[in-house]
């Protein structure tokens, strides 16, 4: 019982390990998918969205600055005074708005820097911004002037109030561009919180989509895992059942009282069971192929040719059984009569050998007995038919001897003939009484022992 329990535990352990080989790869792929979403896709999406926003304020700043050359040309042509041209341009930019809420704006500073225009901070207009710093202690307007003078345009990171809410200070990214003729620096920016809010919205939507996809993938993975494990377990059980059947078949082949051989389509011996070796004495090593078997089992070339011709006459139809009887030479030089029952598969030939030597000997003895019995019955009938003529001839000889004197020269001859007739009559009487027979040696053969059989019958009586 302990051994059976250990075997079952071992089988369960093997199944568990095999199931893990299925589950682990599937769930590893699923885990990689989830990690790739949160560690690669979402950060990449955030960077991409930030870049899009920065590109947007770059384009919008260029658009705002593109309004200034028109007013500059009007001032140069005398259509407007320089002061009127700047005032009209400033007021037009003051009222430019964009964004979802229409609260995103532009501002203008000069190269000092002085605040020329800010729609939400009119208190700064005209003020010197050299010493203006944000909550981090940085000087954003000086940074804007430096970028404008050195590069003509560029990005600046700093902290600023939230649109028209002066008490809410948040991170901001601005883009500024210099309009050289007037020395103005026009800028606009995006709030990092806006970007994060938009990213959170996209992430929320994306998360919902990925959650739905994840749920579907999860269900599919569970189903695929279950199906794969079920199929694998069925396959394992089937393989074990086949293995068990093979073991049972092997046991049968090893213990059957018939010789069994398996030959492939190239006439190579693949298997001989122990009983084949017991019958013939040959092992698989002794007969690697059919040609070797023919040479050893049928040493006489003429008889071997007869056997080969008989095997060639058998049409190799799958499932058909061919029965042949041949006399073989065993490994120990003993001669045996063997019955071969052969059948074919698509690739192999299977032969079952039965030693019929004793059966053949018994059949020969029985046939000989039947032949002799027939001879005795025939001889009994002949003797019965001969008995009457012999009795008549014997009677005639007795009458002749009564009329013939003993001094007659033919008397001795007649007496001898009468003795032989009596002997023949005695033989026919004996043969008519025979119910069993036995033989005796005569010259180079055997003949029926009439005297011995008669004595045997007398004793039995």
C-alpha distance (Angstrom), angle and dihedral (degrees) to the residues before:
residue distance angle dihedral
X1 . . .
X2 3.79 . .
X3 3.82 90.2 .
X4 3.84 91.9 50.4
X5 3.80 90.8 48.1
X6 3.82 90.4 49.7
X7 3.82 90.5 49.0
X8 3.80 91.8 51.0
X9 3.81 91.0 47.5
X10 3.80 89.7 50.2
X11 3.82 91.8 49.8
X12 3.81 91.5 48.9
X13 3.79 89.9 49.2
X14 3.81 90.6 51.6
X15 3.80 91.1 49.4
X16 3.81 90.6 48.5
X17 3.81 91.3 51.9
X18 3.79 92.1 46.7
X19 3.81 90.8 49.1
X20 3.81 89.6 50.7
X21 3.79 89.4 56.0
X22 3.82 86.6 60.0
X23 3.80 99.8 40.2
X24 3.81 99.4 43.4
X25 3.86 97.3 57.9
X26 3.82 92.8 46.3
X27 3.81 94.6 48.6
X28 3.80 91.5 40.9
X29 3.81 89.3 57.8
X30 3.80 89.5 47.1
X31 3.83 90.7 50.1
X32 3.79 91.5 49.0
X33 3.80 89.0 50.8
X34 3.82 91.8 53.3
X35 3.81 93.4 45.7
X36 3.79 91.4 47.6
X37 3.81 89.7 54.2
X38 3.80 94.8 52.5
X39 3.81 100.2 31.7
X40 3.81 101.2 36.8
X41 3.79 113.8 13.6
X42 3.81 100.4 44.1
X43 3.85 95.6 43.2
X44 3.79 88.6 46.6
X45 3.80 89.4 49.7
X46 3.83 90.6 50.6
X47 3.80 92.3 50.5
X48 3.78 91.4 45.9
X49 3.80 92.6 50.3
X50 3.81 91.6 47.6
X51 3.79 90.0 50.8
X52 3.81 90.2 49.8
X53 3.82 91.1 51.8
X54 3.79 91.7 48.0
X55 3.78 90.0 49.6
X56 3.80 88.4 50.1
X57 3.83 95.1 55.4
X58 3.81 88.9 44.4
X59 3.79 89.9 56.7
X60 3.83 93.9 41.8
X61 3.83 92.2 51.0
X62 3.80 90.6 51.7
X63 3.80 88.7 49.3
X64 3.82 92.1 51.9
X65 3.80 93.3 46.7
X66 3.82 89.4 48.7
X67 3.82 87.5 69.0
X68 3.82 93.6 62.9
X69 3.86 101.0 67.1
X70 3.80 90.1 63.0
X71 3.79 92.1 57.8
X72 3.77 90.9 41.5
X73 3.84 89.9 55.6
X74 3.82 90.7 49.5
X75 3.81 89.7 53.0
X76 3.78 91.2 49.3
X77 3.79 92.4 48.3
X78 3.81 91.7 50.3
X79 3.81 93.0 -116.9
X80 3.82 87.2 119.4
X81 3.74 132.2 17.1
X82 3.81 114.5 -112.7
X83 3.81 89.7 -109.3
X84 3.83 93.2 49.9
X85 3.77 92.0 46.3
X86 3.80 92.2 52.1
X87 3.79 93.3 44.5
X88 3.83 93.0 51.1
X89 3.81 91.5 46.0
X90 3.82 91.5 48.0
X91 3.82 92.6 49.8
X92 3.78 92.5 48.4
X93 3.80 91.3 53.0
X94 3.81 90.6 44.0
X95 3.77 90.8 63.5
X96 3.81 96.8 45.1
X97 3.84 110.5 115.4
X98 3.80 135.0 172.6
X99 3.80 139.3 162.4
X100 3.79 133.2 80.4
X101 3.83 93.0 -67.2
X102 3.83 95.4 35.3
X103 3.80 91.4 -120.9
X104 3.79 101.6 110.4
X105 3.83 110.0 107.6
X106 3.83 149.1 173.3
X107 3.79 130.4 -115.0
X108 3.82 135.2 -166.1
X109 3.82 131.0 -142.5
X110 3.78 132.1 166.8
X111 3.79 131.8 -129.7
X112 3.82 95.2 -89.0
X113 3.09 86.5 51.8
X114 3.82 109.9 -109.3
X115 3.80 121.9 153.6
X116 3.80 106.2 -114.4
X117 3.81 98.0 174.2
X118 3.82 137.5 -1.7
X119 3.84 118.7 163.9
X120 3.82 94.9 -153.7
X121 3.82 99.1 33.8
X122 3.79 107.1 47.0
X123 3.81 86.7 154.8
X124 3.79 88.4 71.9
X125 3.80 96.1 52.0
X126 3.80 110.8 115.7
X127 3.79 92.5 11.4
X128 3.76 125.9 128.2
X129 3.88 106.1 -114.0
X130 3.78 97.1 -170.3
X131 3.79 93.2 108.3
X132 3.82 96.2 35.0
X133 3.82 111.3 123.1
X134 3.81 135.1 177.1
X135 3.81 128.3 -128.8
X136 3.83 90.1 -82.0
X137 3.82 91.8 55.6
X138 3.81 94.0 -109.6
X139 3.84 123.3 135.7
X140 3.81 104.6 -131.2
X141 3.82 98.8 178.4
X142 3.79 93.1 51.7
X143 3.83 87.4 50.4
X144 3.82 89.3 51.5
X145 3.83 91.8 51.7
X146 3.81 91.8 48.1
X147 3.81 93.1 51.0
X148 3.82 92.2 45.1
X149 3.81 93.7 48.7
X150 3.82 95.2 42.3
X151 3.83 101.4 37.0
X152 3.80 104.8 12.1
X153 3.81 90.5 -124.7
X154 3.80 141.7 12.8
X155 3.83 151.2 129.7
X156 3.82 127.8 -64.4
X157 3.81 127.4 -168.3
X158 3.81 118.8 -152.6
X159 3.84 144.8 124.4
X160 3.82 121.2 -88.0
X161 3.77 140.6 160.7
X162 3.79 118.6 -77.5
X163 3.81 104.5 -99.4
X164 3.86 105.5 -78.3
X165 3.82 94.3 -6.4
X166 3.86 105.0 94.2
X167 3.80 94.6 -175.0
X168 3.82 95.5 55.9
X169 3.82 110.3 80.9
X170 3.81 116.8 -170.9
X171 3.82 138.4 163.0
X172 3.77 114.7 -83.9
X173 3.82 137.7 -173.0
X174 3.81 115.1 -153.1
X175 3.77 134.9 -174.5
X176 3.82 119.1 -147.6
X177 3.80 131.7 -171.9
X178 3.84 130.3 -171.0
X179 3.81 121.4 -127.3
X180 3.78 97.5 -156.0
X181 3.85 101.0 -162.7
X182 3.78 93.1 61.3
X183 3.79 99.1 24.0
X184 3.80 90.4 -122.6
X185 3.80 123.2 149.9
X186 3.81 111.1 -153.5
X187 3.81 118.6 -163.7
X188 3.76 145.4 171.3
X189 3.78 132.5 176.2
X190 3.76 150.3 -165.7
X191 3.75 126.3 -124.7
X192 3.75 114.3 -122.8
X193 3.82 88.2 -141.8
X194 3.81 88.9 58.7
X195 3.76 89.9 53.5
X196 3.81 91.3 46.4
X197 3.79 91.0 47.0
X198 3.78 90.8 51.5
X199 3.77 90.0 45.3
X200 3.82 90.1 50.6
X201 3.80 89.4 50.9
X202 3.80 91.7 48.9
X203 3.78 90.0 43.8
X204 3.79 90.3 50.5
X205 3.80 90.8 51.3
X206 3.78 91.8 41.2
X207 3.78 91.2 47.1
X208 3.80 90.1 52.7
X209 3.78 90.3 50.2
X210 3.78 92.2 45.5
X211 3.80 90.3 44.8
X212 3.80 89.4 54.9
X213 3.81 90.4 45.2
X214 3.78 90.1 45.4
X215 3.81 91.1 50.2
X216 3.81 91.2 49.7
X217 3.82 91.2 45.7
X218 3.79 89.5 46.6
X219 3.79 91.8 52.5
X220 3.80 90.7 44.9
X221 3.79 92.0 47.6
X222 3.81 91.3 48.7
X223 3.80 90.1 48.7
X224 3.82 93.3 44.8
X225 3.80 90.5 45.7
X226 3.80 91.8 49.2
X227 3.80 92.7 45.5
X228 3.79 92.8 45.4
X229 3.79 92.4 48.6
X230 3.81 90.7 46.1
X231 3.80 92.1 49.6
X232 3.80 91.5 43.7
X233 3.80 91.8 49.6
X234 3.80 90.7 48.1
X235 3.77 89.6 49.6
X236 3.80 91.6 48.2
X237 3.81 92.0 48.5
X238 3.82 90.1 46.4
X239 3.80 91.3 49.2
X240 3.78 90.6 49.0
X241 3.80 90.7 47.9
X242 3.81 89.7 50.4
X243 3.79 89.8 47.2
X244 3.79 90.2 50.5
X245 3.81 90.3 48.8
X246 3.80 89.1 49.5
X247 3.79 89.9 51.6
X248 3.82 90.9 49.2
X249 3.82 90.7 46.5
X250 3.79 90.0 47.7
X251 3.81 89.8 51.0
X252 3.80 90.2 50.1
X253 3.80 91.9 48.1
X254 3.79 91.1 47.9
X255 3.81 94.3 49.6
X256 3.82 103.8 34.4
X257 3.83 114.9 114.8
X258 3.80 91.1 -128.7
X259 3.76 131.1 81.5
X260 3.81 113.2 -113.1
X261 3.80 128.4 -166.9
X262 3.80 132.3 -177.5
X263 3.81 119.5 -156.3
X264 3.80 127.1 -177.3
X265 3.81 126.7 -138.1
X266 3.82 90.1 -91.4
X267 3.84 90.8 59.5
X268 3.82 92.1 -108.8
X269 3.81 116.9 144.0
X270 3.80 109.8 -121.7
X271 3.80 100.6 174.9
X272 3.81 142.6 5.9
X273 3.79 120.3 -178.5
X274 3.83 124.1 -133.3
X275 3.81 93.3 -102.4
X276 3.80 90.3 57.7
X277 3.80 87.7 57.4
X278 3.81 89.9 45.9
X279 3.83 91.0 54.4
X280 3.79 99.9 40.7
X281 3.79 104.3 18.6
X282 3.82 90.5 -130.0
X283 3.79 122.8 124.2
X284 3.80 127.5 -160.3
X285 3.80 89.1 -96.4
X286 3.83 90.0 56.2
X287 3.81 94.6 54.4
X288 3.83 110.7 31.9
X289 3.83 91.8 162.3
X290 3.80 141.1 16.9
X291 3.80 94.3 -103.7
X292 3.80 90.8 58.6
X293 3.81 89.7 48.2
X294 3.81 92.0 52.4
X295 3.80 92.4 48.9
X296 3.80 93.6 49.9
X297 3.82 100.6 36.7
X298 3.82 95.2 41.8
X299 3.84 106.2 33.9
X300 3.80 92.9 165.7
X301 3.86 105.4 87.8
X302 3.80 94.5 -149.4
X303 3.79 94.0 50.9
X304 3.82 90.7 42.2
X305 3.79 89.6 55.0
X306 3.80 88.8 52.0
X307 3.82 91.3 51.3
X308 3.82 93.6 47.2
X309 3.80 90.8 49.6
X310 3.81 90.5 50.4
X311 3.83 92.1 51.8
X312 3.80 91.3 47.8
X313 3.79 90.1 53.9
X314 3.81 90.0 61.0
X315 3.81 108.0 94.7
X316 3.84 108.6 -136.4
X317 3.81 97.1 -127.8
X318 3.78 113.1 160.5
X319 3.81 111.9 -107.0
X320 3.83 96.8 10.7
X321 3.82 115.4 124.0
X322 3.82 119.8 -141.1
X323 3.83 118.9 -161.8
X324 3.80 120.6 -158.1
X325 3.82 135.3 165.9
X326 3.78 120.6 -150.0
X327 3.78 138.1 163.1
X328 3.80 111.9 -121.5
X329 3.78 135.9 -168.4
X330 3.81 110.2 -126.0
X331 3.78 124.2 -145.2
X332 3.82 90.3 -101.0
X333 3.85 88.8 53.3
X334 3.79 91.3 -106.9
X335 3.82 114.9 142.9
X336 3.79 117.1 -132.6
X337 3.79 137.1 176.7
X338 3.82 109.5 -126.6
X339 3.79 131.1 -170.3
X340 3.85 112.6 -146.9
X341 3.81 120.2 -157.5
X342 3.79 108.6 -173.7
X343 3.78 133.2 -180.0
X344 3.80 134.8 173.2
X345 3.77 136.8 -129.9
X346 3.79 124.7 -170.0
X347 3.81 91.6 -85.6
X348 3.81 108.1 12.0
X349 3.79 145.5 45.7
X350 3.80 121.6 -136.2
X351 3.80 121.2 -160.5
X352 3.81 128.2 -171.5
X353 3.82 115.8 -158.4
X354 3.81 124.4 -157.2
X355 3.79 123.4 -173.5
X356 3.83 105.0 -129.7
X357 3.81 96.9 167.4
X358 3.83 95.0 114.6
X359 3.76 91.5 42.1
X360 3.79 90.8 52.9
X361 3.81 90.9 48.0
X362 3.81 90.5 50.3
X363 3.78 90.4 48.8
X364 3.82 91.1 51.2
X365 3.80 91.5 49.4
X366 3.79 90.8 48.0
X367 3.79 92.2 48.7
X368 3.82 90.5 49.5
X369 3.80 90.8 49.9
X370 3.78 90.7 48.2
X371 3.81 90.2 49.7
X372 3.82 93.4 49.5
X373 3.77 91.5 43.8
X374 3.77 88.6 54.7
X375 3.77 90.3 48.8
X376 3.83 90.6 51.6
X377 3.78 92.4 48.4
X378 3.78 90.0 48.8
X379 3.80 92.2 46.6
X380 3.81 89.9 48.7
X381 3.77 90.1 54.2
X382 3.81 91.1 47.0
X383 3.81 91.3 48.6
X384 3.79 90.4 50.2
X385 3.77 89.9 52.8
X386 3.84 92.4 45.5
X387 3.78 94.8 47.4
X388 3.83 95.4 76.9
X389 3.84 96.0 50.1
X390 3.79 90.5 46.0
X391 3.82 91.4 51.9
X392 3.82 90.3 49.3
X393 3.82 92.8 48.6
X394 3.83 90.2 47.4
X395 3.85 90.2 51.8
X396 3.77 92.0 50.6
X397 3.80 91.0 50.4
X398 3.82 91.0 51.6
X399 3.84 90.6 52.2
X400 3.81 90.1 48.8
X401 3.80 91.6 51.2
X402 3.82 91.5 50.8
X403 3.83 90.4 58.8
X404 3.81 94.4 40.2
X405 3.82 120.0 82.1
X406 3.77 117.6 -133.7
X407 3.79 88.6 -119.1
X408 3.77 90.4 65.1
X409 3.83 109.0 112.0
X410 3.89 90.2 -132.7
X411 3.80 93.6 51.9
X412 3.88 95.1 89.7
X413 3.76 91.0 47.3
X414 3.79 92.9 50.1
X415 3.81 89.0 47.0
X416 3.84 90.9 55.4
X417 3.80 92.0 48.1
X418 3.81 89.3 50.9
X419 3.83 90.2 51.8
X420 3.79 91.5 52.0
X421 3.81 91.0 48.5
X422 3.81 89.7 52.1
X423 3.83 88.3 50.0
X424 3.79 91.4 51.0
X425 3.77 90.1 48.5
X426 3.78 90.3 50.2
X427 3.83 90.5 50.6
X428 3.80 93.1 50.5
X429 3.81 90.1 48.7
X430 3.78 90.5 52.1
X431 3.80 93.3 47.4
X432 3.79 91.7 50.2
X433 3.81 89.4 54.9
X434 3.88 96.0 49.5
X435 3.85 114.2 112.6
X436 3.85 96.5 160.1
X437 3.76 132.4 29.7
X438 3.72 144.5 -156.0
X439 3.80 132.6 -172.3
X440 3.78 136.3 -128.6
X441 3.76 134.3 -161.5
X442 3.78 115.9 -90.8
X443 3.78 121.6 176.6
X444 3.86 104.8 -51.8
X445 3.80 95.8 -20.6
X446 3.78 143.7 36.4
X447 3.81 132.3 -90.6
X448 3.79 134.0 -172.7
X449 3.83 111.8 -84.0
X450 3.80 100.0 -134.6
X451 3.80 95.2 175.7
X452 3.77 93.0 47.1
X453 3.80 92.4 48.2
X454 3.78 91.5 49.8
X455 3.78 91.2 51.4
X456 3.84 89.6 47.3
X457 3.79 91.3 52.8
X458 3.82 90.9 47.0
X459 3.81 91.2 52.7
X460 3.78 92.2 48.1
X461 3.75 89.3 52.5
